[in-house]
Amino acid sequence: VMYKEDVGTGIPTPVTPEIERVKRNQEHISSVLYKEGLGTGTPTPVTPDMERVKRNQENISSVLYKEGLGLGTPVPVTPEMERVKRNQEICSSVLYKEDVGMGTPTPVTPEIERVKRNQENFSSVLYKEDLGTGTPTPVTPEIERVKRNQENFSSVLYKEDLGTGTPIPVTPEVERVKRNQEHISSV
């Protein structure tokens, strides 16, 4: 909204051949003007290639692609085709769990138990249950510094007790940047 406010007069630029070319291109690109002044076209003879393309377009059509299908040539069922059919049934979202059969049991190793405990720790419900007691750590100057930094990072507290800033002179460069920021502003 604000990017057009205080635009000023600007510097007029001379109309060069390049600017005229760009204006003509804009008129050609325009969705309104691209058909104006179209004129009459030159008829082209219907070639066998054009007929072939028209037939292909009819075959591609979602309505006409099954009309006039005719008879197909039967193909023998090969072991490769059977394998592909079985794979399609396995990939099916409906059939992939039918006839699963028995699995191979694996022994419960210490590694598996460790992974199960870790999974329980990752759970969003169980990760605080049976927390136990922690080991107290002394409050060092480094910990106090980190706590102060965390308070500064807080989205609520970062402006409290802001203090005074260092004033800088308003130079033409600073004014230019301010104007650019106003133009960029989406508000």
N, C-alpha and C positions, 0 to 999 in steps of 0.2 A: 504494500500500500504506500509506503513512504519512499520507494525508490524513484518516483517521478517528482516528488516535492523539491522545491529549490533547485530545479535543473539548470536554470539560467538560460542565457541566449545561445551559447555555443559559438563555434567558429564555422562560418559557411565554407563549404568545400566546393571547388569548381566541378562542373559536370564533365567528367572525362569519358572517353570511349569505354573504359572499364566499368564505370558506374552505369552507363547506358546498357552495357551488356548484361550486368547483374540485374538491372530492372527488367529487361526483356526476359531473362531466365525466370525471375520471380513470377512474371505474368504467365509463363508457360507452366510453371509448377503449380500455380494456383488451382485449387479444385473447382473454382467457379469459372474461370476464364479459359480452361484448356480446350473447351469444345467450341468456343466462339470463333467465327471466321474459318470454319473447317473446310468449306468448299466441297467439291465433288471428288470422289476418289477415282482411281484408274482401275477398271475391272481387270481381273486376272483370269486366265483360262483355268478350268478345273483340270488339274493334272492327275495322273494315277497316284502320285504320292499324296496329293491333297485328299483324294478319296480314301486312301489307306489310313491317313490320320483321322479322318471323320469316323471311319469304322472303329478305329481304336478308341476314340472318345466315347462312342456308344458302348463299347465293351467295358470301358472303365466306369461308366455311369452306374451309380448304386441301384438304379431302378431297372435298367435294361440288361445288366450283365448276365442274367440267367435266361433271358428269352431266346428261344431258338437254339437251345444248347446242343441238342442232338445226342447221339450215342457216343459213349466213351470207349476206349480200348482197354480191355481188362489186363491187369498186370499181375503176374504171379506173386504170391506172398512169400517174400524172402525172409531168412532169419534176421536180417538187418531191420526189415520193416516190423517184425514181431518185437524186436528189442526196443525200437522206437515207441511202439504202442505201449509196451510195459512201462517205459520211462514216462510217457505221458500220463499214464494212470497213477504213477508214483508222485508225479509233480502236481496232480490235481489237488486242489484245496479241500475237496470233499473226501477223496479216497485215500489220502496218504496215511491215515491211521488205521484203515481196515486191515485185518490179517497181519498184525504187527508181529506176532509170534513171541517166543520167549527171548529174553535178553541174557547176556553172559554176566553172571554176578562177579563183582570185583571185591577183593578183600578190603576191609576197612583198615587203612594204614594210618600211621600218625600224621602223614601229610594230608590225607583226606579229612581227618578230624580237625587239623589246623585250619584248612580251608573252610570247613563248616562253621567253626567258631568265628572266623573272619567275616563270613557272610552274615552271621547273626549281628556282628558289630556294625556292619554296613546298614543293617535294617533301620529304616527311619522310625520304627516304633520301639525297637528293643535296644537301641544303642546307649540309652541312659539307665536301663534297668541294671541292678546289682553293680552300681558304680564303685562302691567301696570308698575308702579314704585315700586322699592324695598325700603326697610328700610336700610339706611346706618348704618354700624357698625363701631365702632372705630377700628383703627389698633393697636392691642395689641401685646406685645412681642410674645405671643403664636401664633398669626396669622402669624407674620413674620417668626417664626420658621417653621411653616407648609409650608409656601411658599418656603422657602429655601429647605426643604425636597422634595417638589414637583419638584423643579428644579433639585435636585440630582437624582430623579427617572426618569427624562426625558431621553428618549433613545438618544436624540441628545446632551444634555448638560452634561451627567454624567461623561465625561472624560475631560471637560474643567477645567482649573485651578486645575489640579490633585495634584500638589505639589510633594514632595519627600517622598519616603517610608522609612521604617526602614530596613536597610540591615540585613540579617540573615546569619550566617555562613553556608557554604555548607558542610553538614555532609553526611556520607554514606547513611543515611536514606533518605535525600532530593534527592540525586542522584538516589536512587532506585525508589522513587516516580516519578521523572522526566522520567526515562526510561519507567516505567509502563504507564505513560500518553502518551508517544510516541507510545507505542504498542497499546493502546486503540484507539488512534486517527483514525478516519475513513478516514482521508486524507492521 
